[in-house]
Amino acid sequence: MLKSCEKRPVSLDQLEKAVDNIELQLQSGLDREVSSEVIGELAMEQLRDLDEVAYVRFASVYRQFKDINTFMEELAKLLSDSGKEA
């Protein structure tokens, strides 16, 4: 997450709060073990709220986009969701 926010207008404090939110969500769950996939998805949710560029950076590594079409599909979803919030 830290690398995704590099050279972006996201403070270390904001990033720490995002990590705290992830930890709270995981601790409030009933699961004793949590998969890395769940943690990755929660991290993407937090980054999406903080900075869309950081989100795309993280998603591109986390989801291992195989080609430009996969990348463009993720961007289209991001743009679609941004339009709904406006």
C-alpha positions as CSV (number, residue, x, y, z in Angstrom):
1,M,0.0,0.0,0.0
2,L,2.9,2.3,0.9
3,K,4.5,1.8,-2.5
4,S,1.1,2.4,-4.3
5,C,0.8,5.8,-2.6
6,E,4.4,6.9,-3.4
7,K,4.4,10.4,-4.9
8,R,0.7,10.7,-4.4
9,P,-1.2,13.2,-2.1
10,V,-1.8,10.6,0.6
11,S,-0.3,11.2,4.0
12,L,1.3,8.5,6.2
13,D,-1.5,9.2,8.7
14,Q,-4.2,8.5,6.1
15,L,-2.4,5.3,5.2
16,E,-2.1,4.2,8.8
17,K,-5.9,4.9,9.3
18,A,-6.6,2.7,6.2
19,V,-4.6,-0.1,7.7
20,D,-6.3,0.3,11.1
21,N,-9.7,0.0,9.3
22,I,-8.6,-3.2,7.6
23,E,-7.4,-4.6,11.0
24,L,-10.7,-3.6,12.6
25,Q,-12.7,-5.3,9.9
26,L,-10.6,-8.5,10.2
27,Q,-10.8,-8.5,14.0
28,S,-14.6,-8.0,14.0
29,G,-15.0,-11.1,11.8
30,L,-15.4,-14.5,13.2
31,D,-12.7,-16.2,11.1
32,R,-9.6,-17.3,12.9
33,E,-7.7,-17.3,9.7
34,V,-8.0,-14.8,6.9
35,S,-6.7,-15.5,3.3
36,S,-4.4,-13.1,1.6
37,E,-7.0,-12.6,-1.0
38,V,-9.4,-11.1,1.6
39,I,-6.7,-8.8,2.9
40,G,-5.8,-7.7,-0.7
41,E,-9.4,-6.9,-1.5
42,L,-9.8,-4.9,1.8
43,A,-6.6,-3.0,0.9
44,M,-7.9,-2.2,-2.5
45,E,-11.2,-0.9,-1.0
46,Q,-9.3,1.4,1.3
47,L,-7.0,2.7,-1.4
48,R,-9.9,3.3,-3.7
49,D,-11.3,5.7,-1.1
50,L,-7.9,7.4,-0.6
51,D,-6.6,7.9,-4.1
52,E,-7.7,6.3,-7.4
53,V,-4.2,6.3,-8.9
54,A,-2.9,4.4,-5.8
55,Y,-5.8,2.0,-6.2
56,V,-5.0,1.3,-9.8
57,R,-1.3,0.9,-9.0
58,F,-2.1,-1.6,-6.2
59,A,-4.7,-3.4,-8.3
60,S,-2.3,-3.8,-11.3
61,V,0.2,-5.6,-9.1
62,Y,-2.3,-7.5,-6.9
63,R,-4.5,-8.7,-9.7
64,Q,-1.5,-9.2,-12.0
65,F,-3.1,-7.8,-15.1
66,K,-2.2,-10.1,-18.0
67,D,-2.8,-7.6,-20.7
68,I,-4.0,-4.1,-21.5
69,N,-7.6,-5.3,-21.9
70,T,-7.7,-6.5,-18.3
71,F,-6.2,-3.2,-17.2
72,M,-8.8,-1.3,-19.2
73,E,-11.7,-3.3,-17.7
74,E,-10.5,-2.4,-14.2
75,L,-10.3,1.3,-15.2
76,A,-13.8,1.1,-16.8
77,K,-15.2,-0.3,-13.5
78,L,-13.5,2.5,-11.6
79,L,-14.8,5.2,-13.9
80,S,-18.3,3.6,-13.8
81,D,-18.3,3.6,-10.0
82,S,-17.0,7.1,-9.8
83,G,-19.8,8.3,-12.0
84,K,-22.4,6.7,-9.7
85,E,-21.0,8.5,-6.7
86,A,-21.2,11.9,-8.3
